[in-house]
Amino acid sequence: MLFLHNGHLGQIMDDVHLQGPFKPVGETDSEFAFCWLLERIVTDPDKWFLMAVDEQLKQVAGFAQIIREYGPANFLFADGETLFVHADRRLQLDTGKVEPPAIFRLDCPDRLAQGLERDCRLSDSGLEQEMLLFASRPLSEEPWQPMVRGELLAVKQGRVLAQLQI
């Protein structure tokens, strides 16, 4: 499993007491949030992987709603099969304010259709693949789309399987 977090979750480590087997190795709010996520939604891995993606998305949404109360909570969580992407808000360098957008998305099929600077072929095989790219800021002149605050995606093999607005 993988967890990436961008933001600062304030007093989360003071307010929340981990009860399960997951303990942070270091002292960051990101590690703590990951352990709390695992404690809340992946208590039984067999049950987690038997859930439909919509149900998994609801579980991740519940977690996202709670940690947003502690501060900017942009994260990517991958369980080895599905990638969950949650956009909240972040410090905007041009305004100095903490606000959306926090995550931008670029859909690869759009790039193929528009003939933009990069393509999605698998090496030199000529085979095309579906792919989504996510970043804190657009990384090129291509049509990166900002995710709205509270948008949560479930992504698998380059496709959005399910989406929630929380």
C-alpha positions in Angstrom: 0.0 0.0 0.0 1.1 3.5 -0.7 0.1 6.9 0.7 1.2 10.4 -0.4 0.0 13.5 1.4 0.4 17.1 0.6 -0.6 19.5 3.3 -0.3 20.1 7.0 -2.7 18.3 9.4 -2.2 20.5 12.4 -2.8 18.8 15.7 -3.9 15.4 14.3 -1.1 13.6 16.2 -2.3 15.2 19.5 -6.0 14.6 19.0 -6.0 11.1 17.5 -4.8 8.0 19.4 -3.9 5.1 17.1 -5.3 1.9 18.5 -4.5 -0.7 15.8 -1.4 -2.4 14.7 -0.2 0.4 12.4 2.4 2.7 13.9 4.3 5.5 12.1 8.1 4.9 11.8 8.8 8.6 11.8 7.2 11.7 13.2 5.3 13.3 10.2 1.6 14.0 10.0 1.6 12.1 6.7 2.9 8.9 8.3 0.4 9.3 11.1 -2.5 9.9 8.7 -1.5 6.8 6.7 -1.6 4.6 9.8 -4.9 6.1 10.8 -6.3 5.5 7.3 -5.2 1.8 7.6 -6.6 1.5 11.0 -10.0 2.9 10.0 -10.6 1.2 6.6 -8.2 -1.6 6.1 -8.6 -3.4 9.4 -9.4 -6.6 7.6 -7.5 -6.7 4.3 -9.5 -9.7 3.0 -12.7 -7.8 3.6 -11.3 -4.6 2.0 -10.3 -6.4 -1.2 -13.7 -8.1 -1.5 -15.5 -4.7 -1.4 -16.8 -3.1 -4.5 -14.9 0.0 -5.6 -17.9 2.2 -4.8 -17.9 0.9 -1.2 -14.1 1.4 -0.9 -14.5 4.9 -2.2 -17.1 5.6 0.5 -14.7 4.4 3.1 -11.9 6.6 1.8 -14.4 9.5 1.6 -15.3 9.1 5.3 -11.6 9.3 6.2 -11.0 12.3 3.9 -13.9 14.2 5.5 -12.4 13.7 9.0 -8.7 14.6 8.2 -9.8 17.8 6.2 -10.8 19.2 9.6 -7.1 19.2 10.6 -5.8 21.1 7.6 -5.1 20.7 3.9 -5.6 17.0 3.1 -4.6 16.2 -0.5 -3.6 12.6 -0.8 -3.1 9.6 -3.0 -3.8 6.2 -1.5 -3.0 3.0 -3.5 -4.0 -0.4 -2.2 -2.1 -2.3 -4.9 -5.1 -2.5 -7.2 -6.8 0.9 -7.1 -5.5 4.5 -6.7 -7.7 6.9 -4.7 -7.0 10.6 -5.3 -8.5 13.2 -2.9 -8.2 16.9 -3.7 -8.6 19.5 -0.9 -6.6 22.8 -0.9 -3.0 23.9 -0.6 -0.9 27.0 -0.1 -1.1 29.0 -3.4 2.3 30.7 -3.8 0.9 33.5 -6.0 -1.7 34.6 -3.3 -0.2 33.2 -0.1 -3.7 31.7 0.7 -4.6 28.1 1.5 -7.3 27.4 -1.1 -8.1 25.1 -4.1 -6.9 23.9 -6.5 -4.6 21.5 -4.9 -4.3 18.7 -7.5 -4.4 18.9 -11.3 -5.2 16.0 -13.6 -4.2 15.3 -17.2 -6.0 12.6 -19.1 -3.8 10.8 -21.6 -6.5 10.0 -24.2 -7.1 13.8 -24.6 -3.4 14.2 -25.4 -3.5 11.6 -28.0 -6.6 13.1 -29.6 -5.1 16.6 -29.6 -1.6 15.6 -30.7 0.1 17.3 -27.8 3.7 17.2 -26.8 3.8 13.7 -25.2 2.0 10.6 -26.2 1.0 7.5 -24.3 2.6 4.8 -26.3 4.2 1.9 -24.4 7.9 2.5 -25.3 8.5 1.9 -29.0 5.9 -0.8 -29.3 3.3 1.6 -30.8 0.7 0.3 -28.3 -1.4 3.0 -26.7 -2.4 2.9 -23.0 -4.8 4.8 -21.0 -3.2 7.0 -18.3 -4.0 9.8 -15.9 -1.4 12.1 -14.5 -1.7 14.0 -11.2 0.4 16.9 -9.9 0.2 19.8 -7.5 0.7 22.2 -10.4 0.4 21.7 -14.2 3.8 20.3 -15.4 3.4 21.4 -19.0 1.4 23.5 -21.4 -1.0 20.7 -21.9 -4.7 20.9 -20.7 -4.3 20.0 -17.1 -7.6 20.2 -15.3 -7.9 21.3 -11.7 -9.7 19.0 -9.3 -12.3 20.7 -7.2 -12.1 20.7 -3.4 -13.6 17.5 -2.0 -13.3 15.6 -5.3 -12.3 11.9 -4.7 -11.5 9.5 -7.6 -11.0 5.8 -7.7 -8.6 5.0 -10.6 -7.5 1.7 -12.1 -5.4 1.1 -15.2 -5.6 4.7 -16.3 -9.4 5.0 -15.9 -11.6 6.7 -13.4 -13.8 3.8 -12.0 -15.8 5.9 -9.5 -16.0 9.5 -8.3 -17.5 11.3 -5.3 -17.8 14.9 -4.4 -17.5 15.2 -0.6 
